[in-house]
């Protein structure tokens, strides 16, 4: 009889430890899920840039983005979201639009700093834009955008 009580005691103790282990795993999984969902609600920021090209130079500007600039953005860590030409509105023949994505405003500034240090960017883009005979961009309208909580693009 004494052995039966001892065996029952150890079974009860093991059951308690098993329940505690299951509860610990459940809380761990819940905590991990909560942490991941919190990360997903933090949205990136986007930069919308609208360029008015020098008259008649939009195709050349688009070609420079396709051949050089977009790859330089990517090397600096920026996300190339999209590139467009205007179909309606004023100056449609000279308007070039693009959007970049960043994890945050602070990271955006760091990425532009990295881009500014790129010798190819300085040689191909900056030097050309400082030269009256090679310049392709007349004006730039740049805006930082933060997605709404109901935006599909976050």
Buried (B, 14 or more C-beta within 10 A) or exposed (E): EEEEEEEEEEEEEEEEEEEEEEEEEEEEEEEEEEEEEEEEEEBBBBBBBBBBBBEEBBEEBBEBBEEBBBEBBEBBBBBBBEBEBBEEEEBEEBBBBBBBBBBEEEBBEBBBEBBEEBEEBEEBBEEBEEEEEEBBBBEEEEEEBEBEEEEEEB
